Amino acid sequence: MSGSAGGAAGRAETDEAAGLVGVVLVSHSAEVAAAVAALAIGLAGGGTTAPVAAAGGTPDGGLGTSSELIAEAAAAVDRGAGVAVLVDLGSAVLTVKALLAEGDELPKGARLVDAPFVEGAVAAVVTASAGADLDAVEAAASEAYGYRKV
């Protein structure tokens, strides 16, 4: 595992991560996005970890979402295998959908994943780190809706 989960770029690059699905975690809070990224990376275990980037808050450090930060994060984790984008709340969904609709703001193969933010992020990063394709990463993250706690 290399790099850290903080900031828009999120992770330092390594040749080991080449060909893995990238994961972008979009939150209205930079701190929340970075913390969820760190948790997911930590729970992915040792060895090669999929590239993960946190895109939280606004460029001035406020609460909200930023299409610029999201696009930067997606570009930073793109290895050609696709990018799974997980979001926390409603307007983050709208921002990512708008970026996808524009067609040239996010890397080819970027996909908004319908999943719970924390559990889905962990499932996505663990699955991507195992070398799974984008469909499998999306399925694993989405299955987190079914995780029961009681």
C-alpha positions in Angstrom: 0.0 0.0 0.0 1.3 3.4 -0.9 0.3 7.0 -0.4 -2.4 8.5 1.8 -6.1 8.9 1.5 -6.1 12.7 2.1 -6.7 15.4 -0.5 -8.3 15.3 -3.9 -5.7 13.0 -5.4 -5.8 10.7 -2.4 -3.1 8.2 -3.2 0.5 8.2 -4.5 0.9 6.2 -7.7 2.6 2.8 -7.9 3.1 0.4 -10.8 1.4 -2.3 -8.6 -1.9 -0.5 -8.9 -1.8 -0.5 -12.7 -4.8 -2.1 -14.2 -6.9 -1.9 -11.0 -10.3 -0.2 -10.8 -10.0 3.2 -9.1 -12.3 4.3 -6.4 -13.4 7.9 -5.8 -15.2 8.8 -2.5 -17.3 12.0 -2.8 -18.5 13.6 0.4 -19.8 17.0 1.4 -16.9 17.1 3.9 -13.2 16.7 3.0 -12.6 15.2 6.4 -15.4 12.6 6.0 -14.2 11.6 2.5 -10.6 11.3 3.7 -11.6 9.3 6.8 -13.7 6.8 4.8 -10.9 6.4 2.3 -8.4 5.7 5.1 -10.8 3.2 6.6 -11.4 1.4 3.4 -7.7 1.3 2.5 -6.8 0.0 6.0 -9.5 -2.7 5.8 -8.3 -3.8 2.4 -5.3 -5.3 4.1 -1.7 -5.4 3.1 -0.3 -5.8 -0.4 -1.4 -3.8 -3.4 -4.3 -1.6 -2.8 -6.5 -0.1 -5.5 -6.0 3.6 -6.1 -8.4 5.5 -3.9 -9.1 9.3 -3.9 -11.2 11.4 -1.6 -13.1 14.3 -3.1 -14.7 16.1 -0.3 -16.0 19.5 0.3 -15.3 22.6 -1.8 -12.0 24.0 -3.1 -12.0 26.6 -0.3 -12.5 24.0 2.4 -16.2 24.5 2.9 -19.0 22.0 3.0 -20.4 21.0 -0.3 -19.4 19.2 -3.5 -17.0 20.3 -6.2 -17.1 19.1 -9.8 -13.5 20.2 -10.1 -12.3 18.1 -7.1 -14.3 15.1 -8.3 -12.9 15.3 -11.8 -9.3 15.7 -10.4 -9.8 12.7 -8.1 -11.2 10.5 -10.9 -8.3 11.4 -13.2 -5.8 10.6 -10.3 -7.1 7.0 -9.8 -7.8 6.1 -13.4 -5.7 3.1 -14.6 -7.9 2.2 -17.6 -9.9 -0.4 -15.7 -12.7 2.0 -14.8 -13.5 4.3 -11.9 -16.2 3.5 -9.3 -17.5 6.8 -7.8 -19.4 6.5 -4.4 -21.2 9.5 -2.9 -22.6 10.4 0.4 -25.7 12.6 -0.1 -28.1 13.9 -2.7 -26.4 16.8 -4.3 -23.2 14.8 -4.6 -25.2 12.4 -6.7 -26.4 15.3 -8.9 -22.9 16.6 -9.3 -21.5 13.2 -10.4 -24.5 12.7 -12.7 -23.9 16.1 -14.3 -20.2 15.2 -14.8 -21.1 11.9 -16.4 -23.6 13.6 -18.7 -21.0 16.1 -19.9 -19.1 13.1 -21.2 -15.6 14.5 -21.1 -15.1 15.6 -17.5 -14.6 12.1 -16.0 -12.4 9.3 -17.4 -14.0 6.8 -19.8 -15.4 4.0 -17.7 -16.2 6.1 -14.7 -19.4 5.0 -13.0 -21.7 6.3 -10.3 -22.2 3.4 -7.9 -25.4 3.1 -5.9 -24.1 2.0 -2.5 -24.1 3.0 1.2 -21.1 5.3 1.6 -19.0 3.7 4.3 -19.8 0.0 3.8 -19.9 0.4 0.1 -16.5 2.1 0.1 -14.9 -0.7 2.0 -16.5 -3.3 -0.2 -15.4 -1.4 -3.4 -11.8 -0.9 -2.3 -11.4 -4.5 -1.0 -12.9 -5.9 -4.3 -10.9 -3.6 -6.5 -7.7 -4.4 -4.6 -8.3 -8.1 -5.4 -8.2 -7.2 -9.1 -11.9 -7.5 -9.8 -13.4 -5.6 -12.8 -15.7 -2.6 -12.5 -18.9 -4.7 -12.7 -17.7 -6.8 -9.7 -16.6 -3.7 -7.8 -20.0 -2.1 -8.3 -21.8 -5.3 -7.3 -19.8 -5.7 -4.1 -20.4 -2.1 -3.1 -24.1 -2.3 -3.9 -24.5 -5.5 -2.0 -23.5 -3.5 1.1 -27.2 -2.3 1.3 -28.0 -5.8 2.5 -25.5 -5.9 5.4 -27.5 -6.4 8.6 -26.2 -5.2 11.9 -28.8 -6.9 14.1 
